[in-house]
Amino acid sequence: MDKLLIIGATGLLGSKALELAERRYESYGTYNTNKKKSLLQLDVTDKSAVDAIFNKLHPDFVLDTHALNNVDYCELHRNEAFNINVAGSVNIIGACYRLGAKYVSISSDYVFDGKKSLYTEKSLQNPLNYYGRTKWAAEIMPAIVGLDAIVARTSSIYGIGSSTGKKSFVPWLIENLKKGNSTDVLSDLYYSPTYNIDLAKTAFDLYDAEQSGLFNVVGSDCISKYTFAQMISKEFELDTNLLKPISSTDLNQSAKRPRKAKLSVNKLVSAIAQKPVGVKHGLKLLHKEMIERGLW
Ligand SMILES: NC(=O)c1ccc[n+]([C@@H]2O[C@H](COP(=O)([O-])OP(=O)(O)OC[C@H]3O[C@@H](n4cnc5c(N)ncnc54)[C@H](OP(=O)(O)O)[C@@H]3O)[C@@H](O)[C@H]2O)c1
């Protein structure tokens, strides 16, 4: 059984990836600030700490889900964003290189400016914000240094996150609508919501299929947050009238965002003959998951 280390196992993706991985690999996970007993503490900006964990575990492969994800915060705190998203990734890539571990990481549709109608793995990056720049640097690094790696480039991850982590969009919206709160949702920026279970499973399937390189891994609908919110409200039978569409110009956001960066998943389908589900199906799966866990 292959040995896997998941970095960022308290996050929206990493916590779910660890649950799935425990059925497939000998699995270990790390937290940084959200302490969890079953996980190892690791701050990826500390190179000697990264090296120490790798020396102890000797993983066959690493799923790196760590990041500073708050796009506006990254815009205003560039050194911190660089240290975590770029220098932190370099530390992990260096350790993988040294011990011959395969590196699997997650990039973002924010590496693009949104001016093209469809982006493939060959499209040129042109990020509009600093977060996108850090993800661009991290996604090209393994290929530049010749590390065997898979980079899964995704968009707007949704699902149930870890019990220790922050509340993600779907649970946050459900809670708001259940309380009867009127909720503003952006209607002029488009994303491809991607179910966290689907993304984690796809990353593992790519690894098992001995694939390497960059793959777009996104849900099949590219929609606005407002349409996504309407679909969530419908699936969970909540009051759709509480949703108020707003424009990004109404918000005084520090970082620019692409209006619509739709990613093609043709390369993924050719590699493993599967792709993440669309929103309607994904929300049904999430609803079922929440019922099974007593969260609904
Ligand atoms: N969320 C999205 O919509 C989205 C869209 C496109 C791409 N992505 C990419 O997908 C990946 C996963 O995103 P996510 O939403 O699951 O992230 P998340 O929920 O914000 O979780 C981030 C994880 O990174 C860890 N972390 C942060 N700083 C760290 C540091 N200095 N050292 C070690 N670990 C650190 C956190 O640990 P603690 O919680 O313990 O501090 C947490 O486990 C990221 O690479 C992100 O850029 C996300």
The ligand as a MOL file (V3000), in Angstrom:
LIG
                    3D

  0  0  0     0  0            999 V3000
M  V30 BEGIN CTAB
M  V30 COUNTS 48 52 0 0 0
M  V30 BEGIN ATOM
M  V30 1 N -11.4090 26.9420 -2.0480 0
M  V30 2 C -11.5130 27.1910 -3.3420 0
M  V30 3 O -12.6030 27.5810 -3.8330 0
M  V30 4 C -10.3360 26.9800 -4.2650 0
M  V30 5 C -10.4480 27.3130 -5.6320 0
M  V30 6 C -9.3470 27.0650 -6.4680 0
M  V30 7 C -8.1860 26.5020 -5.9660 0
M  V30 8 N -8.1060 26.2150 -4.6340 0 CHG=1
M  V30 9 C -6.8660 25.6050 -4.1230 0
M  V30 10 O -7.2110 24.3480 -3.5670 0
M  V30 11 C -6.3620 24.0360 -2.4600 0
M  V30 12 C -7.2240 23.6690 -1.2480 0
M  V30 13 O -8.0620 24.7610 -0.9090 0
M  V30 14 P -9.0330 24.7060 0.3550 0
M  V30 15 O -10.2110 25.5930 0.0550 0
M  V30 16 O -9.2710 23.2940 0.7780 0 CHG=-1
M  V30 17 O -8.1400 25.4690 1.4260 0
M  V30 18 P -8.5110 25.7870 2.9650 0
M  V30 19 O -9.8240 25.1980 3.3370 0
M  V30 20 O -8.3080 27.2710 3.1600 0
M  V30 21 O -7.3700 25.0020 3.7590 0
M  V30 22 C -6.0480 25.4100 3.6780 0
M  V30 23 C -5.1870 24.3970 4.3940 0
M  V30 24 O -3.8430 24.8680 4.3190 0
M  V30 25 C -3.2620 24.8190 5.6090 0
M  V30 26 N -2.2390 25.8610 5.6940 0
M  V30 27 C -2.3790 27.1980 5.5320 0
M  V30 28 N -1.2000 27.8180 5.7430 0
M  V30 29 C -0.2940 26.8380 6.0200 0
M  V30 30 C 1.0840 26.8380 6.3450 0
M  V30 31 N 1.8000 27.9600 6.4370 0
M  V30 32 N 1.6790 25.6410 6.5760 0
M  V30 33 C 0.9810 24.4810 6.4960 0
M  V30 34 N -0.3140 24.4160 6.2150 0
M  V30 35 C -0.9540 25.5930 5.9830 0
M  V30 36 C -4.4280 25.0540 6.5720 0
M  V30 37 O -4.0730 24.5540 7.8600 0
M  V30 38 P -4.7820 25.0790 9.2240 0
M  V30 39 O -6.2460 25.2170 8.9070 0
M  V30 40 O -4.5140 23.9920 10.2170 0
M  V30 41 O -4.1200 26.3660 9.5930 0
M  V30 42 C -5.5200 24.2370 5.8840 0
M  V30 43 O -5.4080 22.8890 6.2370 0
M  V30 44 C -5.4610 25.2670 -2.2850 0
M  V30 45 O -4.2530 25.0370 -2.9530 0
M  V30 46 C -6.2280 26.3760 -2.9910 0
M  V30 47 O -5.3690 27.4120 -3.4530 0
M  V30 48 C -9.1470 26.4410 -3.7810 0
M  V30 END ATOM
M  V30 BEGIN BOND
M  V30 1 1 1 2
M  V30 2 2 2 3
M  V30 3 1 2 4
M  V30 4 1 4 5
M  V30 5 2 4 48
M  V30 6 2 5 6
M  V30 7 1 6 7
M  V30 8 2 7 8
M  V30 9 1 8 9
M  V30 10 1 8 48
M  V30 11 1 9 10
M  V30 12 1 9 46
M  V30 13 1 10 11
M  V30 14 1 11 12
M  V30 15 1 11 44
M  V30 16 1 12 13
M  V30 17 1 13 14
M  V30 18 2 14 15
M  V30 19 1 14 16
M  V30 20 1 14 17
M  V30 21 1 17 18
M  V30 22 2 18 19
M  V30 23 1 18 20
M  V30 24 1 18 21
M  V30 25 1 21 22
M  V30 26 1 22 23
M  V30 27 1 23 24
M  V30 28 1 23 42
M  V30 29 1 24 25
M  V30 30 1 25 26
M  V30 31 1 25 36
M  V30 32 1 26 27
M  V30 33 1 26 35
M  V30 34 2 27 28
M  V30 35 1 28 29
M  V30 36 1 29 30
M  V30 37 2 29 35
M  V30 38 1 30 31
M  V30 39 2 30 32
M  V30 40 1 32 33
M  V30 41 2 33 34
M  V30 42 1 34 35
M  V30 43 1 36 37
M  V30 44 1 36 42
M  V30 45 1 37 38
M  V30 46 2 38 39
M  V30 47 1 38 40
M  V30 48 1 38 41
M  V30 49 1 42 43
M  V30 50 1 44 45
M  V30 51 1 44 46
M  V30 52 1 46 47
M  V30 END BOND
M  V30 END CTAB
M  END
